[in-house]
């Protein structure tokens, strides 16, 4: 494959266009964050990276908590809107017809329309240039009952999750394999 050399840039893709909630039930805030991920599974840790100019930045910094809500095909318009409009100027929950819901033990609301909400408590803030990274402990995960099969397995394939890739939104689709499938031994037919 022949490649061109470009200057350094933020081209990792796809990323999740998550809807991050903050504030309180009385004054909920929401913004779209694609720069998020898992840092550790034990203890469970995550992060979001925000520009200090964002309205929600000050809320999260002062409150020390936020919730990462996974987005779905029905939420694509809200994900786009909440990424380009400021909460300084309007109530984005009301503008998009979204529902804040309590998420104990945190004070900030989760997004009721999201199938998975990851409850986070900030442990550190790392300035990185244009963005500051909020490192956080995951203190709980709220999962919609319809995303869990009768055996108790999480079925994200039922959730119509989104991906964001260099300025465009995509619906996740066809399953190509499962973790470890490339090294899994094939079952042999029974001997006769």
C-alpha positions, 0 to 999 in steps of 0.5 A: 500500500503506497502512503503519503506523509502528512503533518501530525494530526488527530486522525484516529478513527473511528471514535465514539460520539458520546453524549457526556452529561454533567450538572445537576437534575435541576440544571443538567448539562450535556455535550458531545465528546468523541475524545474518550476511552478506557484507561484501565480495567482494574481499577476501571478508569476512563477519560474525556478530553475537553477544551477549557473554553467549553461551557461544560468544562467549568461545570465538570471541573467544579463538580468533579463528576460526569457521565459518558452516555453511549449514542445510538442511531436515534440519537445521531441528531442530538449528538451532532447538535450537542457538539456544535451548540453551547449550553451557555445559550440554551437548554440542550436537553429541552432543545433535543427532547432529551430526558435527564435521569438520576444516577446515584451515587452521582449528582449529575444526571444520566441520559435516559435515552442512552442504552449505556451510561458510564458514571465517572468521578474525576481524579485528575485533570491533565493539561495537554495543549488545546484540551485538558484530559479529565481522568476519572474512576468509573463508579458505576454503569447503568445498562438498559434492560433491553441491552441484556439478554436472558442469560445476563449478557450485554448485547450492544449489537442490539443498541444501534451504536454510532461511530464518528470518523473524520467529520461523519457519523456511521451506524455500527453494523455487521459483526465480523468476529468476537474477541479471540476468534482468530486463535480459538480452536474449532470444535471437532465433530464427534467421533463415530 
